[in-house]
Amino acid sequence: MARPTPIALVVVDDGPGFPPDFSEEAFERFTRADTAPGRGGAGLGLSIVRAIAEAHGGTAGALNSPSGGVDAWISLPAAAADGAAASARGSEEPV
C-alpha cells in the first residue's frame, strides 16, 4: 500500500533571517536569535512547533532564504484513507 503524501505548512518571512549556523539552534528551548533588550519572546515558539510535529510523526525545520528572511516548515504524515486515524483514537464514532 502506498504511503499518503505528507502534508506541509511553510511560513516565509522577509525579516533579517537567522545568524549563520543558527537554524538548528533555533529549535532549542529558550534560544533566541535576537537577544537585544526590549525584544519580546521567550525563545520557546519553534521548540514547541518541533515537539508537536514530532509527537505526530512529523518534522519541523527552518533555513535562511536566499532572498532574505527565513523559510520555516512543518511536515506531518497524512491520515490514511482507511480510517486508521480514527482507529488510533479508539473509535470511528464521533464523541
Rosetta constraint file for C-alpha pairs under 8 A:
AtomPair CA 3 CA 80 HARMONIC 7.94 0.50
AtomPair CA 4 CA 77 HARMONIC 7.27 0.50
AtomPair CA 4 CA 78 HARMONIC 5.66 0.50
AtomPair CA 4 CA 79 HARMONIC 7.31 0.50
AtomPair CA 4 CA 80 HARMONIC 6.65 0.50
AtomPair CA 5 CA 77 HARMONIC 7.06 0.50
AtomPair CA 5 CA 78 HARMONIC 6.23 0.50
AtomPair CA 6 CA 75 HARMONIC 6.31 0.50
AtomPair CA 6 CA 76 HARMONIC 5.49 0.50
AtomPair CA 6 CA 77 HARMONIC 4.40 0.50
AtomPair CA 6 CA 78 HARMONIC 5.07 0.50
AtomPair CA 7 CA 75 HARMONIC 5.58 0.50
AtomPair CA 7 CA 76 HARMONIC 5.23 0.50
AtomPair CA 7 CA 77 HARMONIC 6.10 0.50
AtomPair CA 7 CA 78 HARMONIC 5.84 0.50
AtomPair CA 8 CA 73 HARMONIC 6.82 0.50
AtomPair CA 8 CA 74 HARMONIC 5.63 0.50
AtomPair CA 8 CA 75 HARMONIC 4.26 0.50
AtomPair CA 8 CA 76 HARMONIC 6.35 0.50
AtomPair CA 9 CA 73 HARMONIC 5.51 0.50
AtomPair CA 9 CA 74 HARMONIC 5.37 0.50
AtomPair CA 9 CA 75 HARMONIC 6.50 0.50
AtomPair CA 10 CA 71 HARMONIC 6.85 0.50
AtomPair CA 10 CA 72 HARMONIC 5.70 0.50
AtomPair CA 10 CA 73 HARMONIC 4.28 0.50
AtomPair CA 10 CA 74 HARMONIC 6.64 0.50
AtomPair CA 11 CA 71 HARMONIC 5.81 0.50
AtomPair CA 11 CA 72 HARMONIC 5.16 0.50
AtomPair CA 11 CA 73 HARMONIC 6.11 0.50
AtomPair CA 12 CA 69 HARMONIC 7.17 0.50
AtomPair CA 12 CA 70 HARMONIC 5.89 0.50
AtomPair CA 12 CA 71 HARMONIC 4.54 0.50
AtomPair CA 12 CA 72 HARMONIC 6.39 0.50
AtomPair CA 13 CA 69 HARMONIC 5.16 0.50
AtomPair CA 13 CA 70 HARMONIC 5.57 0.50
AtomPair CA 13 CA 71 HARMONIC 6.68 0.50
AtomPair CA 14 CA 68 HARMONIC 5.87 0.50
AtomPair CA 14 CA 69 HARMONIC 4.24 0.50
AtomPair CA 14 CA 70 HARMONIC 7.00 0.50
AtomPair CA 15 CA 68 HARMONIC 6.82 0.50
AtomPair CA 15 CA 69 HARMONIC 4.51 0.50
AtomPair CA 15 CA 70 HARMONIC 7.28 0.50
AtomPair CA 16 CA 68 HARMONIC 6.41 0.50
AtomPair CA 16 CA 69 HARMONIC 5.18 0.50
AtomPair CA 16 CA 70 HARMONIC 7.93 0.50
AtomPair CA 17 CA 64 HARMONIC 5.60 0.50
AtomPair CA 17 CA 65 HARMONIC 7.52 0.50
AtomPair CA 17 CA 68 HARMONIC 6.18 0.50
AtomPair CA 17 CA 69 HARMONIC 4.04 0.50
AtomPair CA 17 CA 70 HARMONIC 5.06 0.50
AtomPair CA 18 CA 22 HARMONIC 5.92 0.50
AtomPair CA 18 CA 23 HARMONIC 6.72 0.50
AtomPair CA 18 CA 33 HARMONIC 6.41 0.50
AtomPair CA 18 CA 63 HARMONIC 7.83 0.50
AtomPair CA 18 CA 64 HARMONIC 6.25 0.50
AtomPair CA 18 CA 69 HARMONIC 7.58 0.50
AtomPair CA 18 CA 70 HARMONIC 7.00 0.50
AtomPair CA 19 CA 33 HARMONIC 6.88 0.50
AtomPair CA 21 CA 25 HARMONIC 7.80 0.50
AtomPair CA 22 CA 26 HARMONIC 5.91 0.50
AtomPair CA 22 CA 33 HARMONIC 7.44 0.50
AtomPair CA 23 CA 27 HARMONIC 7.55 0.50
AtomPair CA 23 CA 61 HARMONIC 7.68 0.50
AtomPair CA 23 CA 62 HARMONIC 5.82 0.50
AtomPair CA 23 CA 63 HARMONIC 5.69 0.50
AtomPair CA 23 CA 64 HARMONIC 7.60 0.50
AtomPair CA 24 CA 28 HARMONIC 7.63 0.50
AtomPair CA 24 CA 61 HARMONIC 7.66 0.50
AtomPair CA 24 CA 62 HARMONIC 7.67 0.50
AtomPair CA 25 CA 31 HARMONIC 7.10 0.50
AtomPair CA 26 CA 31 HARMONIC 6.08 0.50
AtomPair CA 26 CA 32 HARMONIC 6.67 0.50
AtomPair CA 26 CA 33 HARMONIC 7.23 0.50
AtomPair CA 26 CA 46 HARMONIC 6.71 0.50
AtomPair CA 26 CA 47 HARMONIC 7.59 0.50
AtomPair CA 27 CA 31 HARMONIC 7.46 0.50
AtomPair CA 27 CA 44 HARMONIC 7.96 0.50
AtomPair CA 27 CA 46 HARMONIC 5.10 0.50
AtomPair CA 27 CA 47 HARMONIC 4.47 0.50
AtomPair CA 27 CA 50 HARMONIC 6.97 0.50
AtomPair CA 28 CA 43 HARMONIC 7.96 0.50
AtomPair CA 28 CA 44 HARMONIC 7.69 0.50
AtomPair CA 28 CA 46 HARMONIC 7.70 0.50
AtomPair CA 28 CA 47 HARMONIC 5.58 0.50
AtomPair CA 29 CA 43 HARMONIC 6.05 0.50
AtomPair CA 29 CA 44 HARMONIC 5.21 0.50
AtomPair CA 29 CA 47 HARMONIC 5.54 0.50
AtomPair CA 30 CA 42 HARMONIC 5.73 0.50
AtomPair CA 30 CA 43 HARMONIC 4.06 0.50
AtomPair CA 30 CA 44 HARMONIC 5.43 0.50
AtomPair CA 31 CA 42 HARMONIC 7.57 0.50
AtomPair CA 31 CA 43 HARMONIC 4.61 0.50
AtomPair CA 31 CA 44 HARMONIC 7.17 0.50
AtomPair CA 32 CA 41 HARMONIC 7.89 0.50
AtomPair CA 32 CA 42 HARMONIC 7.45 0.50
AtomPair CA 32 CA 43 HARMONIC 4.96 0.50
AtomPair CA 34 CA 39 HARMONIC 7.40 0.50
AtomPair CA 35 CA 39 HARMONIC 7.03 0.50
AtomPair CA 43 CA 47 HARMONIC 7.89 0.50
AtomPair CA 44 CA 48 HARMONIC 6.14 0.50
AtomPair CA 45 CA 49 HARMONIC 6.34 0.50
AtomPair CA 46 CA 50 HARMONIC 6.17 0.50
AtomPair CA 47 CA 51 HARMONIC 6.15 0.50
AtomPair CA 48 CA 52 HARMONIC 6.16 0.50
AtomPair CA 49 CA 53 HARMONIC 6.19 0.50
AtomPair CA 49 CA 60 HARMONIC 7.03 0.50
AtomPair CA 49 CA 74 HARMONIC 7.74 0.50
AtomPair CA 50 CA 54 HARMONIC 6.05 0.50
AtomPair CA 50 CA 59 HARMONIC 6.47 0.50
AtomPair CA 50 CA 60 HARMONIC 5.16 0.50
AtomPair CA 50 CA 61 HARMONIC 7.67 0.50
AtomPair CA 50 CA 74 HARMONIC 7.70 0.50
AtomPair CA 51 CA 55 HARMONIC 6.03 0.50
AtomPair CA 52 CA 56 HARMONIC 6.47 0.50
AtomPair CA 53 CA 57 HARMONIC 6.42 0.50
AtomPair CA 53 CA 58 HARMONIC 4.69 0.50
AtomPair CA 53 CA 59 HARMONIC 5.29 0.50
AtomPair CA 53 CA 60 HARMONIC 6.34 0.50
AtomPair CA 53 CA 74 HARMONIC 6.64 0.50
AtomPair CA 53 CA 75 HARMONIC 7.18 0.50
AtomPair CA 53 CA 76 HARMONIC 6.59 0.50
AtomPair CA 54 CA 58 HARMONIC 4.84 0.50
AtomPair CA 54 CA 59 HARMONIC 5.63 0.50
AtomPair CA 54 CA 60 HARMONIC 7.88 0.50
AtomPair CA 56 CA 76 HARMONIC 6.90 0.50
AtomPair CA 56 CA 77 HARMONIC 7.80 0.50
AtomPair CA 57 CA 76 HARMONIC 6.49 0.50
AtomPair CA 57 CA 77 HARMONIC 6.57 0.50
AtomPair CA 58 CA 74 HARMONIC 7.27 0.50
AtomPair CA 58 CA 75 HARMONIC 5.38 0.50
AtomPair CA 58 CA 76 HARMONIC 4.30 0.50
AtomPair CA 58 CA 77 HARMONIC 6.16 0.50
AtomPair CA 59 CA 74 HARMONIC 5.78 0.50
AtomPair CA 59 CA 75 HARMONIC 5.32 0.50
AtomPair CA 59 CA 76 HARMONIC 6.71 0.50
AtomPair CA 60 CA 72 HARMONIC 7.54 0.50
AtomPair CA 60 CA 73 HARMONIC 5.53 0.50
AtomPair CA 60 CA 74 HARMONIC 4.25 0.50
AtomPair CA 60 CA 75 HARMONIC 6.25 0.50
AtomPair CA 61 CA 72 HARMONIC 5.74 0.50
AtomPair CA 61 CA 73 HARMONIC 5.48 0.50
AtomPair CA 61 CA 74 HARMONIC 6.64 0.50
AtomPair CA 62 CA 70 HARMONIC 6.61 0.50
AtomPair CA 62 CA 71 HARMONIC 5.53 0.50
AtomPair CA 62 CA 72 HARMONIC 4.06 0.50
AtomPair CA 62 CA 73 HARMONIC 6.24 0.50
AtomPair CA 63 CA 70 HARMONIC 5.63 0.50
AtomPair CA 63 CA 71 HARMONIC 5.49 0.50
AtomPair CA 63 CA 72 HARMONIC 6.54 0.50
AtomPair CA 64 CA 68 HARMONIC 6.69 0.50
AtomPair CA 64 CA 69 HARMONIC 5.89 0.50
AtomPair CA 64 CA 70 HARMONIC 4.40 0.50
AtomPair CA 64 CA 71 HARMONIC 6.17 0.50
AtomPair CA 65 CA 69 HARMONIC 5.57 0.50
AtomPair CA 65 CA 70 HARMONIC 5.23 0.50
AtomPair CA 65 CA 71 HARMONIC 5.86 0.50
AtomPair CA 79 CA 83 HARMONIC 7.95 0.50
AtomPair CA 79 CA 84 HARMONIC 7.18 0.50
AtomPair CA 79 CA 85 HARMONIC 5.83 0.50
AtomPair CA 80 CA 84 HARMONIC 5.75 0.50
AtomPair CA 80 CA 85 HARMONIC 6.63 0.50
AtomPair CA 83 CA 87 HARMONIC 6.23 0.50
AtomPair CA 83 CA 92 HARMONIC 7.31 0.50
AtomPair CA 84 CA 88 HARMONIC 6.08 0.50
AtomPair CA 85 CA 89 HARMONIC 6.71 0.50
AtomPair CA 86 CA 90 HARMONIC 6.67 0.50
AtomPair CA 86 CA 91 HARMONIC 5.83 0.50
AtomPair CA 86 CA 92 HARMONIC 4.94 0.50
AtomPair CA 87 CA 91 HARMONIC 5.35 0.50
AtomPair CA 87 CA 92 HARMONIC 6.00 0.50
